[in-house]
Amino acid sequence: MMENENKEEIKDQPQENIFDKASALYDRIKAENDRAEAIQKRNEELAARNLLGGKSDASIQPEPVKEIEGTEYIKKIQQGFRLGV
C-alpha cells in the first residue's frame, strides 16, 4: 500500500518542479565542466611552457665582466659611461 501512495504523490507533483530541478542540475554540471575545461587548458599551457622553457641541465650564464685597463677606465669616466655595462 505504501508504494501506491508514493506513486500517487509523485504523480501529484507538478511537472515544472521536475523540470526546474533538471534545469538546475544541468546548469551546475555545465558550470563544473567549463571549470574543468579551463583548468585542463591551463595545465596544458603550463606543460608546454615548461617543455619549451628549457628545463635542461644547461643554465643561462651571465655575460662575463670585461676588465678595463687604466686608460680605458679614464676615457669611460670622461664620457660618462657606467662600468660593467
TIDREN-722176 format. One line per 10 residues: their letters; for each residue z, y, x of N, C-alpha, C, O. Coordinates in steps of 0.05 Angstrom, whole numbers. Each point is the difference from the previous one (the first is absolute). Example, Ala and Ser with C-alpha at 12.3 -4.5 7.8 and 13.67 -1.06 7.14 Angstrom:
as = 156 -114 264 0 24 -18 0 24 18 13 0 21; -27 21 -28 1 24 16 14 22 -15 4 22 10
# end
This chain:
mmenenkeei = 0 -24 16 0 24 -16 0 25 17 -13 20 -7; 27 -20 29 1 23 18 -27 7 10 -7 24 3; -10 -44 3 -26 5 11 -17 15 -20 -15 18 7; 17 -26 -32 -15 14 -21 8 29 -3 -17 17 -4; 43 -12 6 10 27 -2 -10 17 23 -8 23 -3; 8 -35 28 -10 15 23 -30 6 -3 -8 22 7; -8 -40 -17 -28 4 -4 -5 23 -20 -18 16 3; 35 -16 -24 -3 21 -20 7 27 11 -12 20 -6; 33 -19 24 7 25 12 -22 11 18 -6 24 0; -7 -42 15 -22 8 17 -23 10 -17 -13 20 7
kdqpqenifd = 7 -33 -29 -22 9 -18 7 27 -12 -18 16 -6; 43 -11 1 8 25 -12 -1 24 19 -2 23 -9; 2 -28 35 -1 22 19 -28 13 -2 -20 -13 -2; 20 39 4 -26 14 -2 -17 -6 25 11 -4 22; -37 2 -26 -18 -6 22 0 22 22 -5 -6 23; 10 30 -32 0 23 19 20 -5 22 -5 7 24; 28 -18 -31 22 -4 19 -10 -19 22 5 4 24; -19 -25 -31 -10 -19 19 -21 13 18 0 -4 24; -18 20 -36 -21 13 15 12 21 19 -9 4 22; 30 10 -32 13 20 18 13 -13 24 -2 10 22
kasalydrik = 14 -33 -27 13 -14 23 -21 -10 19 3 2 24; -25 -13 -35 -22 -9 18 -12 23 15 -7 -3 24; 3 25 -37 -11 24 14 19 10 22 -9 6 22; 34 -6 -27 20 9 20 0 -20 23 2 9 23; -4 -34 -29 0 -20 21 -25 3 17 1 -2 25; -24 7 -38 -25 4 14 2 24 19 -9 -1 23; 21 23 -33 3 24 17 17 -5 24 -6 9 22; 28 -24 -26 18 -7 23 -15 -17 20 2 5 24; -17 -25 -33 -14 -18 18 -21 16 15 -4 -4 24; -11 21 -38 -21 16 13 12 18 22 -11 3 21
aendraeaiq = 34 10 -28 13 18 20 8 -16 24 -3 10 23; 15 -34 -26 8 -16 22 -24 -9 17 2 -1 24; -24 -7 -37 -24 -8 14 -11 23 16 -9 -4 23; 9 28 -34 -10 24 15 18 5 24 -10 7 21; 36 -10 -25 19 5 22 -5 -21 22 0 7 24; -3 -32 -32 -5 -22 20 -26 5 15 -2 -5 24; -18 14 -39 -26 6 13 2 22 20 -12 -1 22; 27 22 -28 4 22 18 15 -9 25 -6 8 23; 26 -25 -26 15 -11 23 -18 -17 17 1 2 25; -18 -19 -37 -18 -17 15 -20 17 15 -6 -5 24
krneelaarn = -4 26 -36 -19 18 14 13 13 24 -12 2 21; 36 7 -25 15 13 22 5 -20 23 -3 7 23; 10 -32 -30 5 -20 21 -26 -6 15 1 -4 24; -23 3 -38 -26 -5 13 -7 23 19 -9 -5 22; 14 30 -31 -5 23 18 18 -1 24 -10 6 23; 35 -13 -26 18 -1 23 -8 -23 19 1 4 24; -10 -26 -35 -9 -23 17 -24 9 16 -3 -7 24; -16 20 -37 -24 9 14 7 21 21 -11 -1 22; 29 19 -28 8 20 19 13 -13 24 -4 9 23; 21 -29 -28 13 -14 23 -20 -15 16 1 0 25
llggksdasi = -21 -12 -38 -20 -15 14 -18 19 17 -5 -6 23; -3 28 -35 -18 18 15 16 19 18 -12 13 18; 37 -10 -23 16 19 14 7 -8 28 12 16 15; -19 -40 -7 4 -8 28 28 -11 5 15 11 15; -10 -33 -28 25 -14 7 -5 -18 24 6 -24 -1; -17 36 22 -6 -16 24 22 4 20 18 17 -3; -19 -33 24 20 2 21 -4 25 17 19 9 13; -43 2 -13 -6 23 16 12 25 -14 -5 4 -24; 19 11 39 12 24 -12 -16 25 9 -14 -1 20; 17 22 -34 -14 25 7 15 13 23 24 5 -2
qpepvkeieg = -38 0 24 12 12 23 -5 30 0 -22 9 -5; 43 6 10 -4 29 1 -17 7 26 1 -14 20; -14 37 -22 -16 9 23 19 6 23 20 13 -4; -27 -22 28 18 5 23 -1 30 6 -20 14 -3; 43 -4 11 3 29 7 -12 4 28 7 -13 19; -26 32 -18 -13 5 25 18 19 17 10 20 -10; -6 -29 34 16 17 18 -16 23 11 -24 -3 7; 36 26 -7 -14 24 8 10 9 27 24 0 6; -43 8 11 7 10 27 9 30 -3 -4 12 -21; 14 -2 42 11 28 0 -20 21 -8 6 17 -16
teyikkiqqg = -31 -18 27 -19 21 -6 -10 -2 -29 -4 20 -13; 0 -45 4 -8 -4 -28 22 10 -19 -5 11 -21; 30 -16 29 23 8 -16 0 30 -4 4 11 -21; -8 3 43 0 29 -1 -23 11 -18 4 18 -15; -28 -30 18 -23 8 -16 6 -4 -30 -6 17 -16; 18 -40 9 5 -6 -28 21 19 -11 -2 9 -23; 22 -2 39 21 18 -9 -13 28 -5 7 13 -19; -24 -5 37 -12 26 -2 -19 1 -25 -3 21 -12; -10 -44 6 -18 0 -24 15 -4 -26 -11 3 -21; 37 -11 23 16 -3 -24 -2 -28 -13 7 -3 -23
frlgv = -16 -17 38 0 -27 -11 27 -13 2 16 6 18; -11 -24 -37 24 -15 2 -4 -24 18 -22 -11 1; 43 2 13 -2 -23 17 0 -26 -17 13 -1 -20; -27 -19 30 0 -26 -13 -18 -2 -24 1 -20 -14; -17 41 9 -17 -1 -24 -29 -1 9 -18 0 -17
# end
